Amino acid sequence: MSTVHHRLESLFAALALWVYAHRLLTVGIMLILTLALASQLPRLTIDTREESFFHETDPTLIAYNRFRDQFGQDDMFFIAMQPEKGLTPAFFETMDRLHTELEDQVPYLDEVTSLINGRVVRAEEDTLIVEDLIPRPPQTTAEHRRILGLIDHYPLYERLLVSPDRSLAMILVKARAVMPAADDDLMGGFAQESSTGVQPAGRYLSNAQNVKIDAVIRGIVDKYRGQGIDFFFAGNPVFVSELQRGLEKDMRLMIPLSFLVIIVFLAVLFRRISGVVYPLITVLLSLVASLGIMAIWRIPISNAIMILPTFLIVVGVGDSVHILTIFYRNLQVSGDKREAIVRAVAYAGLPILMTSLTTACGLLSFIWADVAIIAHLGYVAPIGVMLAFFYTLFLLPALIAIFPAKTHRRVSGGTRPIADRLFDAIARVTTGRPLWVAMVWAAVVGLAGMASLGVRFSHNAMNWLPKDSTVRVGTRLMDGRNGGTVMLEVIVDSGRENGLHDPDLLARMAEAGDRIPTVAVHNIRAGKVMSLADVLKETNRALNQGHDAAYTVPDNRRLIAQELILFESSGSDDLEDLVDATYRTGRLSIMAPFTDSVLYKEYVEKIKAYLKQQFPHETISLTGHMALFIGITKLFITSMAKSYLFALLVITALMVVMIGRLRIGLMSMIANVVPIILIFGIMGIMNIPVDLMTILIGSIVLGLVVDDTIHFLHHFRRAYEINGCVETAVRETLYHTGRALVITSLVLFGGFIIYTTAYLSCYAYFGVLVGCAILFALAADLLLVPALLAMIYGRQHALRADGKPAKTAATQSGFSS
């Protein structure tokens, strides 16, 4: 294996020589490549919808899409109006103007529903009339009283269009579920669903269209503020828009801060302009190239992908740091720029390649994730890591060759640097008392492992937003007053045409509408249940002179069919949202509060068990956004298991192959698993759940922390081959790579810790945990790995295997410590 390593080092040296000789050609090619990929950046999009979590072939998404095709959107933009003086005539006049303006200006609109056009069903002789509650604002006291009486008369309004205490009045804006084909796509209207159920791309409301609707709604509403009415927003489309705004805000902040962190650390480490500028150019171009590839693949920026730019910046700069650290050392010794960079690339090229591969493999594990946006990260991030390696290997030597580099020879003698004295102490203690060091680490890891048992799964993206965000405030208000803003859709399939004319089935639907709001699990209770039975009860009451006793489902099949025909002939299209054209399949809509999807699971299971008893002869299926939330949680668990297992197995195998010894390779993984256990221990102690962002930590950390271990073991192997003494080899390794390990770890820590400034709290938790893991990994590499090496090799060997006196690694390599 040593022979292979030496051959690879020679290959890297030859590559550096070629780049140095063809510096301008290399820079030209790199710039052309980068510009070509940068031209694709305008094609980047953002997607924060729940649907983006699912692969197109996922049964949960397919079922949801089929529901949308039949019944339209299940989620709406909720606008809650809280008038200071209640439901006065002046308030109704304002609501009427706002309602009309929304209908006229909101794009991609399906319908606007409020008290203005609330359904009123009445009969004149044998004619059924369905009309608006407030065709015009009330002009007299009598008209106002009549409207208030009708609001009390129609149970459908309560907890949907008006709160039970009448303090809130809602306007519901529903967008079209299916978007029309683009004008230039003449065949778009004939696109058919494939046999797998996958819908054509762009068929449904996109994230950008959703955000546009939200912006228009907010712009209209803003004109009505300050008129004695408070406005609140809720609903999943509003939430999605708020997430996108937060994501955009965080990206605008995180990327500049990442570069600032790099500039500070590089300036402290190298104290040269070139030591700051060269890595910045390299990492910036590699980042642009990575995003360009993402645009070509049509992978949108999502909640998971958002970490990619900062991640690539702080990880990519580590490659330059290791090469430049050795380059400047060599330059001090020889004064020859060409020789210094060639030897630096030869010496550091192989471990950088190893670290890039292991980091890429840690990220590659996400490809098999069941969460689609995490899988997207698995496609793009490994490419970005390898591009950073590629740009470092070619662009960095070319830049050094083009621009002059000053030689600052170190003055001999004087006090040894503090870092070297610290490294001496570390080598002496860790190799002198390896068993004690290992026992201390084992105790700490054991305690963390016990604490990690308290980690739980969770998905409540609403908690990512600040407590004072408009959608979080509005959702809390509407959930509290009305009982819900999230829909669970129940599809009842009677199995036969006109099956929903069956009075028994409709009576059971009506009974379910009364029973479901009484079911409570984890404080989740439906605020509203709507179905075809509500239309029938209103129609039957209207045809019986408006007597409340007739507010029930008729017990005669023929009468039901006649009343439904009368309702259809009234001109109302409300039935389209509740039943299919053949009256075989009906919709039962359950509106419940927005909460943790893990809690939804038990609630939905209880509802499902009740529905199976309530509809024993019908086929019941559940979908809607609540079902999507539950599906996302299931995908988290399977994705975590797949990615962690893959990352652990593949990276372990790579470590064994790269190091060349099974025992050392397995030993190295002990030190690299330790930071993950410690992080999960912190999560257990601080009650931080596993969610969309924290689920990424294990594979990302495992891919990152092995980098320092690889550099350490690579240099240790070279030093041990020369002197045969573990303590001396550890000391020489720390002299040569210790500073770079500390600086790169601090850069990574700083790069991730800046997430604490993020608008979305999920990134703050992610940044803190990954940043801590980086520091834990550095501690393990400096304190635990030497102890494990001492336990495996034995502490001292005075002579080399051939019996000759051992030389120091510094003498062999030409470096001076």
Secondary structure as UniProt FT lines:
FT   HELIX           2..21
FT   HELIX           23..38
FT   TURN            39..40
FT   HELIX           41..43
FT   HELIX           50..53
FT   TURN            56..57
FT   HELIX           59..71
FT   STRAND          77..83
FT   TURN            84..85
FT   HELIX           89..105
FT   TURN            107..108
FT   STRAND          109..113
FT   TURN            116..117
FT   STRAND          119..124
FT   TURN            125..126
FT   STRAND          127..132
FT   HELIX           141..153
FT   TURN            155..157
FT   TURN            159..161
FT   TURN            164..165
FT   STRAND          169..175
FT   TURN            183..184
FT   TURN            186..187
FT   HELIX           188..190
FT   TURN            195..196
FT   TURN            201..202
FT   HELIX           207..222
FT   TURN            223..226
FT   STRAND          229..234
FT   HELIX           236..270
FT   HELIX           273..296
FT   TURN            297..298
FT   TURN            303..304
FT   HELIX           305..307
FT   HELIX           308..334
FT   HELIX           337..364
FT   HELIX           365..368
FT   HELIX           372..402
FT   HELIX           418..432
FT   HELIX           434..452
FT   TURN            453..454
FT   HELIX           461..464
FT   TURN            467..468
FT   HELIX           470..482
FT   STRAND          486..493
FT   TURN            497..498
FT   HELIX           499..501
FT   HELIX           503..515
FT   HELIX           516..518
FT   STRAND          520..521
FT   TURN            522..523
FT   STRAND          524..525
FT   STRAND          528..530
FT   HELIX           532..542
FT   TURN            543..546
FT   HELIX           548..550
FT   HELIX           557..569
FT   TURN            570..571
FT   HELIX           574..577
FT   TURN            581..582
FT   STRAND          585..592
FT   HELIX           597..614
FT   TURN            616..617
FT   STRAND          619..623
FT   HELIX           625..659
FT   HELIX           662..686
FT   TURN            692..693
FT   HELIX           694..696
FT   HELIX           697..723
FT   HELIX           726..733
FT   HELIX           734..738
FT   HELIX           739..753
FT   HELIX           754..757
FT   HELIX           761..779
FT   HELIX           780..784
FT   HELIX           785..793
FT   TURN            801..802
FT   HELIX           809..813
//
